Amino acid sequence: MNTSPDRQIDVFSTCPPSSTADSHTYLRQVVDAAEWSERAGCKGILVYSDNSQLDAWTVSHAILQHTAALCPLVAVQPLYMHPYAVAKAVASIAALSTRQVYLNMVAGGFKNDLLALHDTTPHDRRYDRLTEYTMLIRSLLESDRPVSVNGEFYQVENLRMTPALDPRLLPGIFVSGSSDAGLAAATRIGATAIKYPKPAGEEEPFAADGPSTGIRVGVIARPDADEAWRVARARFPEDRKGQITRQLATKVSDSVWHQQLADRETEREDSPYWLVPFNNYKTMCPYLVGSYEQVAGEMSRYVANGCRTVILDVPPGFEELEHTFAAFAMALQPAVQ
């Protein structure tokens, strides 16, 4: 969405996870979320990938079949696919649908998932591997000549991508930017660094010479703040079982963003920044809750700090996205001189 050349953001929603869904109705949930997202004005939709989820590329095909322009943002884990297979999937989707694909490059994952795949690579080294992996994908998609790479993690010789990708459909690439290793990888790759943000007033402005940046948040906005909080607390009630699960998940995770959110104290009552859904293991991101003006004020500070991409939580319905975009439109109005 764009209201002026210097104040714009790309908004992505998130596809419902399959791990907690009814298998008989999951396809309908995916289609509904995709259709709502496209109608609301989202650029694309994130599709999760971990050991408990359906294959992200297969789910993305369902999204492509039921939308006209929405771009899948596919989570890509190097342990699941060779970089050539990822590049081939991107090129094939472009050839069949003339649709751009975005790639959410995942360095790690749940610890038990990694151990099940016999991956004991340390956190920062996983970002070294991810950088090499992603650069090979980019080389295959961008080059009009055979590609040869003799890297630390991947080797190919005279490998050509067929079909060739239309340069206008080169994938957008996202990388987690919550750790120093993630930020360094995003910079080397030329990717958008996605953060799980602190309250906007605590965030440092993103470096002008650093990577493009974005945030992952949920939003519950209404014309009236009290109404927004009623909706928020009804949707995400306190849950002792969820709190224990979150504590256990934090202990076994080496994710920097996970630890950063888990370590935060209770937020101020006058702040739209809300961690109850995260702390009760109902979602994986902070929320912004309040009136349109309150959410817009917080979002405008993120934008002023350099945020240009927002990945929203799973939408419960089209109406929620309408409220979110109303707040975002207010946030993106040019500042009054």
C-alpha positions as CSV (number, residue, x, y, z in Angstrom):
1,M,0.0,0.0,0.0
2,N,1.4,3.4,-0.9
3,T,0.2,6.9,-0.1
4,S,3.3,8.9,-1.0
5,P,6.7,8.0,-2.6
6,D,8.6,8.1,0.7
7,R,5.9,6.4,3.0
8,Q,5.0,3.0,1.7
9,I,4.9,-0.6,3.0
10,D,4.2,-4.0,1.5
11,V,1.8,-6.0,3.6
12,F,1.8,-9.8,3.8
13,S,-0.7,-11.9,5.7
14,T,-0.1,-15.4,7.0
15,C,-1.6,-18.7,5.8
16,P,-3.2,-20.8,8.6
17,P,-0.9,-23.5,9.9
18,S,-1.9,-27.1,8.9
19,S,-0.5,-28.6,12.2
20,T,-3.5,-27.4,14.2
21,A,-6.2,-27.6,11.5
22,D,-8.9,-30.1,10.7
23,S,-7.6,-31.9,7.7
24,H,-11.1,-32.0,6.2
25,T,-11.5,-28.2,6.2
26,Y,-7.9,-27.1,5.9
27,L,-8.0,-26.4,2.2
28,R,-11.1,-24.2,2.7
29,Q,-9.2,-22.3,5.5
30,V,-6.2,-21.7,3.1
31,V,-8.5,-20.4,0.3
32,D,-10.5,-18.2,2.6
33,A,-7.3,-16.6,4.1
34,A,-5.8,-16.1,0.6
35,E,-9.0,-14.5,-0.8
36,W,-9.5,-12.2,2.2
37,S,-5.8,-11.1,1.9
38,E,-6.1,-10.3,-1.7
39,R,-9.4,-8.4,-1.3
40,A,-7.9,-6.4,1.5
41,G,-4.9,-5.4,-0.5
42,C,-2.1,-7.6,0.8
43,K,1.0,-8.0,-1.5
44,G,1.3,-11.7,-0.5
45,I,0.8,-14.4,2.1
46,L,3.4,-16.3,4.2
47,V,3.2,-20.1,4.1
48,Y,4.9,-21.8,7.0
49,S,7.4,-24.7,6.7
50,D,8.4,-27.0,9.5
51,N,8.3,-30.8,10.2
52,S,4.7,-30.6,11.3
53,Q,3.3,-28.6,8.4
54,L,2.1,-29.6,5.0
55,D,4.6,-29.0,2.2
56,A,4.7,-25.2,1.7
57,W,5.0,-25.4,-2.1
58,T,1.9,-27.6,-2.4
59,V,-0.1,-25.2,-0.2
60,S,1.2,-22.3,-2.3
61,H,-0.1,-23.9,-5.5
62,A,-3.6,-24.0,-3.9
63,I,-3.2,-20.2,-3.1
64,L,-2.1,-19.5,-6.7
65,Q,-5.2,-21.4,-8.1
66,H,-7.6,-19.4,-6.0
67,T,-6.2,-15.8,-6.3
68,A,-5.4,-13.5,-9.2
69,A,-2.4,-11.6,-8.0
70,L,-1.5,-12.6,-4.4
71,C,2.2,-13.7,-4.1
72,P,3.1,-16.7,-2.0
73,L,5.8,-16.0,0.5
74,V,7.2,-19.5,0.9
75,A,9.2,-20.5,3.9
76,V,12.4,-22.3,2.7
77,Q,14.5,-24.5,4.9
78,P,17.8,-25.6,3.4
79,L,17.5,-29.0,5.0
80,Y,14.3,-29.8,3.0
81,M,15.4,-28.9,-0.5
82,H,18.5,-28.5,-2.7
83,P,18.8,-24.9,-3.9
84,Y,18.4,-26.0,-7.4
85,A,15.0,-27.5,-6.5
86,V,13.9,-24.1,-5.0
87,A,15.1,-22.2,-8.1
88,K,13.3,-24.7,-10.3
89,A,10.0,-24.3,-8.3
90,V,10.2,-20.5,-8.6
91,A,10.9,-20.6,-12.3
92,S,8.1,-23.1,-12.9
93,I,5.5,-21.1,-11.0
94,A,6.5,-18.0,-13.0
95,A,6.2,-19.9,-16.3
96,L,2.8,-21.3,-15.4
97,S,1.2,-18.3,-13.7
98,T,3.3,-15.2,-14.4
99,R,3.2,-14.7,-10.6
100,Q,6.1,-13.5,-8.5
101,V,7.1,-15.7,-5.6
102,Y,8.7,-14.4,-2.4
103,L,11.1,-16.6,-0.4
104,N,11.3,-16.5,3.4
105,M,14.7,-18.0,4.0
106,V,14.7,-20.0,7.3
107,A,18.1,-20.6,8.9
108,G,16.9,-22.8,11.8
109,G,13.6,-24.0,13.2
110,F,12.3,-26.0,16.2
111,K,15.2,-27.7,17.9
112,N,13.5,-31.1,17.8
113,D,12.9,-30.7,14.1
114,L,16.6,-30.0,13.5
115,L,17.7,-33.0,15.6
116,A,15.3,-35.3,13.8
117,L,17.0,-34.3,10.6
118,H,20.4,-34.8,12.3
119,D,21.4,-31.1,11.9
120,T,23.5,-29.9,14.8
121,T,24.9,-26.9,13.1
122,P,25.4,-23.9,15.5
123,H,23.1,-20.9,15.2
124,D,25.5,-18.5,13.4
125,R,26.9,-21.2,11.1
126,R,23.4,-21.9,9.9
127,Y,23.3,-18.3,8.6
128,D,26.6,-18.9,6.8
129,R,25.0,-21.9,5.1
130,L,21.8,-20.0,4.4
131,T,23.7,-17.2,2.8
132,E,25.5,-19.6,0.4
133,Y,22.3,-21.5,-0.3
134,T,20.4,-18.3,-1.1
135,M,23.1,-16.8,-3.3
136,L,23.1,-20.0,-5.4
137,I,19.4,-19.8,-5.9
138,R,19.8,-16.1,-6.9
139,S,22.6,-17.0,-9.3
140,L,20.5,-19.7,-11.0
141,L,17.5,-17.4,-11.4
142,E,19.4,-14.3,-12.5
143,S,22.1,-15.7,-14.8
144,D,21.6,-16.4,-18.5
145,R,24.7,-18.7,-18.5
146,P,25.5,-22.0,-16.7
147,V,26.4,-21.5,-13.1
148,S,29.4,-23.1,-11.4
149,V,29.9,-22.8,-7.6
150,N,32.5,-24.5,-5.4
151,G,31.3,-23.3,-2.0
152,E,31.8,-24.5,1.6
153,F,28.3,-26.1,1.7
154,Y,27.2,-26.4,-2.0
155,Q,28.9,-27.3,-5.2
156,V,27.4,-27.2,-8.8
157,E,29.1,-27.2,-12.2
158,N,27.7,-25.7,-15.4
159,L,24.2,-25.8,-14.0
160,R,21.6,-23.9,-16.0
161,M,18.1,-22.9,-15.0
162,T,15.4,-24.1,-17.5
163,P,13.0,-22.5,-18.0
164,A,14.7,-19.1,-17.7
165,L,13.0,-16.7,-15.3
166,D,11.5,-13.5,-16.6
167,P,13.7,-10.8,-14.7
168,R,10.5,-9.0,-13.7
169,L,9.5,-12.1,-11.7
170,L,12.7,-12.5,-9.7
171,P,11.7,-13.5,-6.1
172,G,11.7,-11.1,-3.2
173,I,13.8,-12.6,-0.4
174,F,13.3,-12.3,3.3
175,V,15.6,-13.3,6.2
176,S,15.2,-13.1,9.9
177,G,17.0,-10.0,11.1
178,S,16.6,-10.3,14.9
179,S,20.2,-11.5,15.4
180,D,23.5,-10.1,14.3
181,A,24.1,-13.2,12.2
182,G,20.7,-12.8,10.5
183,L,21.3,-9.1,9.8
184,A,24.7,-9.9,8.3
185,A,23.2,-12.6,6.1
186,A,20.4,-10.3,4.9
187,T,23.1,-7.7,4.0
188,R,25.2,-10.2,2.1
189,I,22.2,-11.7,0.3
190,G,20.5,-8.3,-0.5
191,A,17.4,-9.6,1.3
192,T,14.8,-7.9,3.4
193,A,15.6,-8.3,7.2
194,I,12.4,-9.2,9.1
195,K,12.3,-8.5,12.9
196,Y,9.9,-9.4,15.7
197,P,9.9,-5.9,16.9
198,K,10.1,-4.3,20.3
199,P,7.7,-1.4,21.0
200,A,8.4,1.2,18.4
201,G,9.8,3.7,20.9
202,E,12.5,1.2,21.8
203,E,13.6,0.4,18.3
204,E,16.7,2.0,16.9
205,P,16.3,3.4,13.4
206,F,17.4,0.9,10.8
207,A,20.8,1.7,9.3
208,A,20.5,3.6,6.0
209,D,23.3,1.5,4.5
210,G,21.9,-1.8,5.8
211,P,19.3,-4.2,4.3
212,S,15.7,-3.3,3.6
213,T,13.8,-4.0,6.7
214,G,10.4,-5.2,7.9
215,I,8.5,-6.4,11.0
216,R,6.2,-9.3,11.9
217,V,3.2,-8.4,14.0
218,G,-0.4,-9.1,14.6
219,V,-2.9,-6.3,14.6
220,I,-6.3,-5.8,16.3
221,A,-7.5,-2.3,15.5
222,R,-11.0,-0.7,15.9
223,P,-12.3,2.8,15.8
224,D,-12.6,2.7,19.6
225,A,-9.7,1.4,21.8
226,D,-12.0,-0.3,24.3
227,E,-13.7,-2.3,21.5
228,A,-10.3,-3.4,20.2
229,W,-9.2,-4.6,23.6
230,R,-12.5,-6.5,24.2
231,V,-11.9,-8.3,20.9
232,A,-8.2,-9.0,21.7
233,R,-8.9,-10.4,25.2
234,A,-11.8,-12.6,23.9
235,R,-9.6,-14.0,21.1
236,F,-6.5,-14.5,23.2
237,P,-7.6,-15.3,26.8
238,E,-5.0,-16.2,29.5
239,D,-4.1,-19.9,29.2
240,R,-1.9,-21.5,31.9
241,K,-1.2,-24.5,29.7
242,G,-0.1,-22.3,26.9
243,Q,2.2,-20.3,29.2
244,I,3.9,-23.5,30.3
245,T,4.3,-24.6,26.7
246,R,5.9,-21.3,25.9
247,Q,8.3,-21.6,28.8
248,L,9.3,-25.0,27.6
249,A,9.7,-23.9,24.0
250,T,11.9,-21.0,25.1
251,K,14.2,-23.3,27.0
252,V,14.9,-25.5,24.0
253,S,15.1,-22.8,21.4
254,D,18.3,-21.0,20.2
255,S,16.3,-18.5,18.3
256,V,17.3,-14.9,19.2
257,W,13.9,-13.3,18.5
258,H,12.2,-16.0,20.6
259,Q,14.4,-15.3,23.6
260,Q,14.0,-11.5,23.2
261,L,10.2,-11.6,23.3
262,A,10.2,-14.2,26.1
263,D,12.5,-12.0,28.3
264,R,10.3,-8.9,28.1
265,E,8.4,-7.7,31.2
266,T,4.7,-6.9,31.2
267,E,4.0,-4.1,28.8
268,R,2.6,-0.7,29.8
269,E,-1.1,-0.4,30.0
270,D,-1.1,2.7,27.8
271,S,0.9,0.9,25.0
272,P,-0.7,-0.8,22.0
273,Y,2.2,-3.3,22.1
274,W,0.9,-6.6,23.5
275,L,2.6,-10.0,24.1
276,V,-0.2,-12.0,25.7
277,P,-0.9,-14.1,22.5
278,F,2.9,-14.9,22.3
279,N,3.3,-15.6,26.0
280,N,0.3,-18.0,26.0
281,Y,1.7,-19.8,22.9
282,K,-1.2,-18.8,20.7
283,T,1.0,-17.1,18.1
284,M,4.7,-16.3,17.3
285,C,4.7,-12.6,17.2
286,P,3.8,-9.5,19.2
287,Y,0.4,-7.7,18.6
288,L,-0.6,-4.1,18.2
289,V,-4.0,-3.4,19.8
290,G,-6.0,-0.2,20.1
291,S,-7.9,2.4,18.2
292,Y,-7.0,3.2,14.6
293,E,-5.1,6.3,15.9
294,Q,-3.1,4.3,18.5
295,V,-2.1,1.5,16.1
296,A,-1.4,4.1,13.4
297,G,0.8,6.0,15.8
298,E,2.9,2.9,16.6
299,M,3.1,1.9,13.0
300,S,4.1,5.3,11.8
301,R,7.1,5.2,14.2
302,Y,8.2,1.8,12.8
303,V,7.9,3.3,9.3
304,A,9.9,6.4,10.3
305,N,12.6,4.0,11.6
306,G,12.8,2.4,8.1
307,C,10.3,-0.4,8.1
308,R,9.0,-1.1,4.6
309,T,7.4,-4.6,5.0
310,V,4.8,-5.9,7.5
311,I,4.0,-9.6,7.8
312,L,0.7,-9.9,9.7
313,D,-0.5,-12.9,11.8
314,V,-3.1,-15.3,10.4
315,P,-6.3,-13.3,9.6
316,P,-9.4,-14.5,11.4
317,G,-11.6,-12.9,8.7
318,F,-11.8,-10.3,6.0
319,E,-13.2,-7.7,8.5
320,E,-10.1,-7.9,10.6
321,L,-7.9,-7.1,7.6
322,E,-10.2,-4.1,6.8
323,H,-9.6,-2.7,10.2
324,T,-5.9,-3.3,10.0
325,F,-5.6,-1.5,6.6
326,A,-7.7,1.4,7.9
327,A,-5.1,1.9,10.7
328,F,-2.2,1.5,8.3
329,A,-3.6,4.0,5.9
330,M,-3.8,6.5,8.7
331,A,-0.2,5.7,9.6
332,L,1.1,6.3,6.1
333,Q,-0.5,9.7,5.6
334,P,2.2,12.3,4.8
335,A,3.3,14.2,7.8
336,V,1.8,17.7,8.1
337,Q,4.4,20.3,7.6
